[in-house]
């Protein structure tokens, strides 16, 4: 099996003479085709596509999630008042109605949050 030639020392490569013969042998054995690129002194960072629209969608997602959580908490509070046998009937009925409105708001906010989340991904 022929060994790969080691790259010559250059501005973008490490000094190959500083690598032990055992390590060089290992590299030749596994045939790293991108040896020169792998040992480049230049760092490689993946490019991220980030737009203002993505940021707006992310902020909207967080806002809708918070509003949905608030509606859920309000719904639970109204449910406990509606179930309270010590409260008068009109208070319990009003709390039950408010719990239904809060449930509608919760679902609405969570749905909007999901839409914003998906839009931020694209």
Phi, psi and omega in degrees: 000126181280144179269152178286141176290140178280143181293150177285154178295131177213184183297327184262000184242157174285165178284106185293337180290343179277354180270136183296153180300327179296318180292317178299321178297319178299315179298319179293327181291317183272358174054062176287105184291338183251037183305316182296317179290321182300322183260023179294143177285344181277127179290150179247121177240132178294144179277135180250134176269109182227117182244168177297324179297321177298317179297317179297318180295322179294317178296317179297322177299313180297316181299314181293324178296317178296316180295322177295321178293320177296318178295323178295318179296318179296319178301314181296321178296316179294323177298318181293324176293319181296332180271351183288114182287345178278342180280150180288166188297318182294324178294318180294319180295318179295319179294322179295318177298316180296325178296321178295318178297318179296322178297317178299316179296320180300311180297318180298312181295319180294324177294315178297321179299318179297320179296315179295323179297315180294321180294326179291331180289332184269000000 
